[in-house]
Amino acid sequence: MLVRPHVLPLLGRVDSLVFDIDGVLVDVTESIATVDCLAVDTYLRLCCRWPGGEPLVTMEDAQAFKLAGGFNDDWHLVRALALWVLVRGALARSKQPEVIRQSRPTRDELLAAITAAGGGYEAAVAVLLGMVEGEARARVEKDWHPDTVQRVFQELYAGETYCPSFYGFAPKYVHVPGLIHRDRPLLDTSLLPAHITRLGIFSGRTLAETWAALDLLGLKDRFRRESMAVADDGKLKPDPDGLVRVLEALGSEVAIFVGDMPDDREAVRRYRRLDGMRAAVVDCLVLTGPMGSKSEDERLAAGADVVCKDVNALCRWLGGRRQP
């Protein structure tokens, strides 16, 4: 566990813990992270009549987008990934996976261009559509239906079990129980420090998805709706507004925000630049998400105040620092 010296004086005064969910409280490797890739293939094959075969995008592709920043929202991520495949297919004049995977723009080329354009989904759409014109542009636009890409993602994740309650519709394209059933707890709830009772959530999940995660953890009674900032609120990271909302609801003076992605760290950076903020925020990076695949030097370069292997290590450490 790494703790930067400048935050040590704050850690004895922590009164609030704010958590991201995916990769922090819940392991989504076999659920959301899998759907990020599966949704693109499923959409193109079911809705656009592309041929089957090897995957068109990989978990490594999805992870690279998230680590580049600006793709904390999985719905935006799958839309961008699908458009990337469509553009490569149009430029290569092929729908064959083996051809697509060898076609440009490569993942690294695309992410560099997106970053240069400001990062995130809107930049990705502008960059990718700027690469095609004429007949190629027409082929892309024929198959580019981002709302349907998102719906396929929702159906694969929530399935017939939860689609109606989560999103207000029954599955249309995919009829499965839903990969949400593969969500697994990361937090050992018995380790939550007894002296820190103010708990909040800042997540890209919807409210319904958030309650489902807290139900999985057995923590629904420990969190109040007003101390959550979720997708329904329009407070998406790295915008710090969600963090402002949560900390004000908690009445926090010193908080730790526990995340696993560059966008979590960026939200804290932006919060600190706001005027008139009452709370001091320590950002903690856990290595149970995509950043866990990075080297130690790369993680240090990310600049988090605290780095630990998982949320349980943080809770144990905080529990041992309880003030008399």
N, C-alpha and C positions, 0 to 999 in steps of 0.2 A: 504494500500500500504506500502510495506517495502522497505526502501532504506538503504543500509549499509553505515555507516559513511565514510568509506575510499573512496567512489566514489563521495561523495557530491561535492568536488572541481572540478570534471570533468564535472558535469552535466550542469553547466552554460556555458560550452564551446562546447557542442555537436553540430557538424555541419552535421552529417549524421545519417540516420536511415536505418538499414538493417533488412528486415523482412523474416522470414519463412512464408509459406503460410497456410498450413493445420493446423487448430487449432489456428491460429493467425489472419490471415486476412479473412479466409473462414472457416465456420463451415462445417465439412465433416462427421458429426456424421451419417447422413442419406445417405451418398454417399460412400466415400472411406472406412470409418470405417465399414460400413455394408458390402461392397464388400469383405473386408479382410476375412470375415467368409463365405459369400455366395459363393465366388469363389472356396473354398476348397470343399464344399458340391457339388456344380454344376459340378466341374471337376470329382470327384469320381463317381458321379451318371450318368453323360452323357458319359464320356470318358472311365470309368473303369467298368461300369455296376454294381456299388454298389447299394444296396437297398436304398429306401427312408426311411424317419423317422425323428427322432429328429436331431437337428444340431450336427455335428461332432466336431465343434469348436465354441466357443462363442466369443462375443466381449471382454469379460473379459480375455480370453486367448490371443487374439491379443494384447490387451492393456498391458498385463503382459510382453509379448515379447518386446514391444516397450520400456517399462519402464526399462527393463533389460539392454538396450543399444545395439547398433549394428544392429538394425532393423528399421532404419529410412526409408529405401527403402521398400515400400509396395510390390513391386514385389518379393524382397527377402523374405519378411515376409510370403507371401502366399505360396511360394515354401517350406519354412521351416515348416509351419503349415501342409501342405499336406503330407510332408514326415513323420512328427510326427504321423499323423493318420495312414499312411501306415505301419509304424514300429509297432505301437501298435496292429494293425489288424493282422499283420503277427505273432507276438509273441503270441497273444491270439487265433490265428486260427479262426478269426471271422471277418465279415464285418458288424455286427449289431451295430448300434449306442450305444445302452444301454450297450453292452459289451465293446466297444471301450472306452467309457467314464470312465469305471472302471478299465481300464488296465494300466499297467506301460509301459514306464516311465510316472509318473505324470508330470504335467506342472512344478511344483516347482523342482522336481528332474532333469528334463531336463534342465531347465534354469540354475540351479546351475552347471551342467556339462558343458554347453556351456560357461558360464562365466569362469570356470576354464580352458577351452581350448582356451581362448582368446577372446571369444564373437563374435557375428555376424553370418552371413549366412554360411560362409565356415566352421566355427567351428561347427555350428549346423548340417550340412551335415556329417561331419566327425564323430561327436558323435553319431548321429542316425544310420548311416550305420555300425558303429562299434558295435552296439547292436545286429545285426542280422548276421547270417551265415547259410550256407547250404540251406535247403529248404526255410527257412524264408527269407533269403537274396534274393533268386530267386523270391519269391512272391512279395517282395518289388520292385525289379528292373523291373519286368514285368509291373507294374503300375506306375512306377516313371518316368514321362516325364515333367521335370520342365518347359521347354519352353511352353508346352501346358497349364500348370497351370497358367503361366503368361498371356498367350493369353486369357484364360477364364476370368481372372481378367480384362484385358483391354476391352474385349467385354462387360462385365457387367457394367463397369464404363462409357466408352465412348459411347457404344451402336452404333446403326446404324447411329445415327446422326453424331458422331464425329470420329468413328474408322478410316475411310479412311483418314481424314485430320490429325489426331493425330499420327496414327501408320502405315499408308500406306496399310491397308488391310480392306476388308469388313468382317463383322462378319461371322464366320463359325459355331460356336457351340451355340451361344445365340443370339436371334433376339429380342432385346428390344431397346427402345429409349435410355437407358443408365441412370444410377443413378447420373451422373454428373448434371442432371437437379435438383437434390436435394441439390446441393451446395448452401449455404446461406452466405451472407456477415456478417462478424463480425465487420469490421471496419466502423465507421461513418467517411466518408472521409472529412466531413466539419471540423473535429477536428484535422486534420494533422497540426502541428505547421507551421505557415506561414514563420517563420524565419529559418526553417530547410528545405532546398530545395534539398539536395542531398539524393536521395532515392535509395535503392538497394534491391535485392532479393537473398537469399541463400536458395534454396529449393531442395528437392528430386524430385519435379515434372519435367517432360520433358518441353522443351521450349513451345510446343504447349499447354500443360496443363496450364503452367504459364500464357501465354497470355489469355487463356480462363478465368482464375481466375481474372486477372486484368481487363478484359472486363466486367465481372460480377460486379466488384467494380467501374467501370467507371474511371479507372486509367491508361489505356493503354498509354496515352500521358504523364504521369508523370515519366515513367521508360524508361531507355535506355537499349538496349540489352547488351551493354558492362558492365553495372552495375548489371548484373544478373549472378549468378552461379547456373546452373540447371543440371539435370541428363545428358543431351546431352553433357555437358562439361566434364563428368567423375569426377566431383568434389563433391563426396558424403560425407556427414557428417558421422562420426565426423572428417574426414580429414579436416584440416583447409585451404587447398589450395583454396577452393571456397571463403572463407572469404578474403583471401589475394587478389584474383582476383577482388572482388567487391570493397574492400576498396581502392585498387590502382586505379581502374577506377573512383572512386568518388573523389580521391584526399583528402581523409578524414584524419583529425588529431585526432578527438574524435568522436567515433561512438557508437551507441547503437545497439546491435543485439537482436532482439525480437524473442524468440522462446518459444516452449511449451514442449520440450522433453529433456531427459538427453543427447542425442547426440548433441543438440544445445549447451548446457553448455560445453560439452567436446570439441567441436570444438573451443570454445573461450579459454579454458584452453590450448589447443595445440597451438593455434595462439600465445598466450602470451609467449610460450617457444621458438618461432622461433627467430632467430637472425635478426637484422636489420629492424624490422617492424616499420614503421613510425607512424601508428595510435594507439591510446589507445582505447580499446574496453570495453564497459560496457555491461554485459549480463543481459538481462531482461527476466524473466520467467512470462508468462501469464498463467492463470489458466483455460483457455477455452479449453485446451487439456487434455490429460491423467493425467498430474500432478495435475489437479484440484481435482482428486479423492483421493489424498493423504492427510494425516493429516498435520497439521501445522508444527509439529516437523520434519516430513519427508521432507516437502518442504524446511524448513530451512536447513536441513542437505544437501540438494542438492547444496547449496552454491551460488546461484545466487546473483548478486549484487543488483538487483531490482526485487521485486515480486509484481505483481498487478493482479487484478481480470480479466482484459482484456486489449486489446490494446487501447481501448478508454480511459481508466483510465490513461494510460501512456501519451497519447497525450494531455489530459486535463492538466495533471501535468506539462508537458514540456511547453505547451502554457502559463501557468501561471508563468513560470520561464524565460520568454523572457527577454533578457538583453536590457537595454536602449541604 
